[in-house]
């Protein structure tokens, strides 16, 4: 296979959403393979040289939950190797936590729950986040938090979660969900993830999404297109 994008998906309802749309729009000739290693104790990892990009999505497990999900260790090894090789990498929510761990940082389980649409403070200049502005309203859905990996640049934060986004070489990690569109939100609210919500929370999220997504989705897609351009350029160098 020519160089391709590997999307690691940890739960059926946590697909790539707008990430897939950006890749189709800007790097449509680059094959996209969706799979996961999370429960495979001895996975056949791809060579980073075969990757034009690596996208790691969210999921309900913890980034250090190797006992129940032995493939997480393999995913972290792949992330570290991809960053070392300069492969464009995007980690979202759990994917960001796995990326941080792969780069030697600590993940704090149960650090503080953030679920729902709320602002995030963008503090670092990066083309993936620049279209969002300085205080975009985004979807948060997590309880764990990471420390900033050594040498990484902090890109966003909230009062509850000091590291909401970072850049480390070719990799960007996002604790919040820029991949969200209405269809993906519908999948989440029909999934076991909705059990985390208080009574009436699902309807509140739908209501907040109708307010936030008309501005958020186009801005997020513009930023994700920067990542997709990097993937296209990496594929062209093969």
Secondary structure, DSSP 8 states (H G I E B T S, - for coil): --SEEEEE-SSTT---THHHHHHHHHSTTS-EEEE--TT-TT-----GGGEEEEEE---SS-TT-TTT-THHHHHHHHHHHHHHTT-EEEEETHHHHHHHHHTT--EETTS--EEEEEE-EE-S--HHHHTT-SS-EEEEEES-EE---TT-EEEEE-SS-S-SEEEETTEEEESSBTT--HHHHHHHHTSGGGGGS-TTHHHHHHHHHHHHHHHHHHHHHHHHHHHHHHHHHHHHT-
